[in-house]
Amino acid sequence: MPPIKRTKFKLTPDQLLEMFYWLKLIRAFDERLSILVRQGKVRSGVYTGIGQEAIIVGSCFALRKDDYICPLHRDLGAFLMRGVEPRVMMSQMFGKATGLSKGRDSALHSGVSELGIFGNTSMLGANLPVAAGLGLTFKMEETDNVVVAYFGEGASNVGDFHEALNFAGVQRLPIVFVCENNQYAYSVPIEKSMAIDDVADRAASYGFSGVAINGNDVLAVYQSTLGAIAQARSGEGPTLIECKTYRWHGHSEHDKAFYRSEEELAMWKSRDPIPTFTTYLQARHVLDDAKLKETEERVTQVIDEAIDYATNAPDPHPGDAVTDLYA
Ligand SMILES: Cc1ncc(C[n+]2csc(CCOP(=O)(O)OP(=O)(O)O)c2C)c(N)n1
């Protein structure tokens, strides 16, 4: 196969390599966090997205800097891709003063408005009406910004999801709803919580399109998000993209996931988004052994540095507990 100049989605080799870097970095960040939890270094629940990275990378890659995301608990990678420094993110997980919320929350609820990240609360699906509010703001201000709102298939069973989609559909809001369907909501498999196969079908009730795609294919996620974003920017309203995937670890690091079989896990691991994309890049002469080694070394260096920084960072000062509050 001859080397490619750019893909049919107009991605250049450098952009493809950037996507590859993010996949590797986000995977490594979660893998190291998983070890750090066992070492007692993390002062937060850790909900890794290992196995699901293609969704975050493909969708965030399609965004502009001035767009917004509404992430959920499993989306730390989205924080990194939007520009949060790995050392700051690691500090956040360590509950250090150098973290996003300066060690004052359980780490998963911060937002960074200047990077277009709207912080979430613990209530499943509660980020979706917030995304609708952001979309309404963009519409009223007549900007062409969009918001990407992430949620799991479990969250698509709560009322907030349906209210948000209904409102977004009625108002034709510039929102891309990205469902990370990893097959389980904690221990509940999808067939025990939904009477239909595809979350994507729910969009039709609210007057817009829903599409179910392979969430382990970073280019498929990118392409779908790009199309949905173009539609949202031109005032044609929201889209629901359901990305089928699987989480390799338990719901959180304290969950041993006894409710699923080894065979099932092995089957999904064989669909690992990273080797699939690696082979794609190698076959098209975008990635050679030297670039692969360089990327892996860079990732290790970035993560090592982030851990060193967070380990040596100061704890929060009790006197700062009530700073940055407003009423
Ligand atoms: C309204 C609400 N109900 C229950 C919970 C407890 N809870 C937290 S995460 C979770 C499972 C979430 O599953 P899903 O939405 O599919 O996302 P995933 O964790 O699989 O990424 C549950 C039940 C909660 N936080 N909020």
PDBQT file of the ligand as one rigid body, heavy atoms in Angstrom, charges set to zero:
ROOT
HETATM    1  C1  LIG A 401     -29.008   9.107  39.257  1.00  0.00    +0.000 C 
HETATM    2  C2  LIG A 401     -27.928   8.152  39.697  1.00  0.00    +0.000 A 
HETATM    3  N1  LIG A 401     -28.251   6.863  39.938  1.00  0.00    +0.000 NA
HETATM    4  C3  LIG A 401     -27.296   5.995  40.335  1.00  0.00    +0.000 A 
HETATM    5  C4  LIG A 401     -25.999   6.411  40.526  1.00  0.00    +0.000 A 
HETATM    6  C5  LIG A 401     -24.910   5.421  40.967  1.00  0.00    +0.000 C 
HETATM    7  N2  LIG A 401     -24.062   5.127  39.819  1.00  0.00    +0.000 N 
HETATM    8  C6  LIG A 401     -22.928   5.790  39.584  1.00  0.00    +0.000 A 
HETATM    9  S1  LIG A 401     -22.172   5.327  38.159  1.00  0.00    +0.000 SA
HETATM   10  C7  LIG A 401     -23.368   4.164  37.862  1.00  0.00    +0.000 A 
HETATM   11  C8  LIG A 401     -23.319   3.320  36.600  1.00  0.00    +0.000 C 
HETATM   12  C9  LIG A 401     -23.190   4.182  35.396  1.00  0.00    +0.000 C 
HETATM   13  O1  LIG A 401     -23.323   3.447  34.234  1.00  0.00    +0.000 OA
HETATM   14  P1  LIG A 401     -23.275   4.172  32.834  1.00  0.00    +0.000 P 
HETATM   15  O2  LIG A 401     -24.147   5.359  32.811  1.00  0.00    +0.000 OA
HETATM   16  O3  LIG A 401     -23.530   3.138  31.817  1.00  0.00    +0.000 OA
HETATM   17  O4  LIG A 401     -21.772   4.713  32.729  1.00  0.00    +0.000 OA
HETATM   18  P2  LIG A 401     -20.425   3.893  32.938  1.00  0.00    +0.000 P 
HETATM   19  O5  LIG A 401     -20.075   3.995  34.393  1.00  0.00    +0.000 OA
HETATM   20  O6  LIG A 401     -20.660   2.508  32.487  1.00  0.00    +0.000 OA
HETATM   21  O7  LIG A 401     -19.419   4.605  32.115  1.00  0.00    +0.000 OA
HETATM   22  C10 LIG A 401     -24.330   4.162  38.858  1.00  0.00    +0.000 A 
HETATM   23  C11 LIG A 401     -25.509   3.282  38.876  1.00  0.00    +0.000 C 
HETATM   24  C12 LIG A 401     -25.719   7.785  40.298  1.00  0.00    +0.000 A 
HETATM   25  N3  LIG A 401     -24.502   8.293  40.424  1.00  0.00    +0.000 N 
HETATM   26  N4  LIG A 401     -26.693   8.624  39.865  1.00  0.00    +0.000 NA
ENDROOT
TORSDOF 0
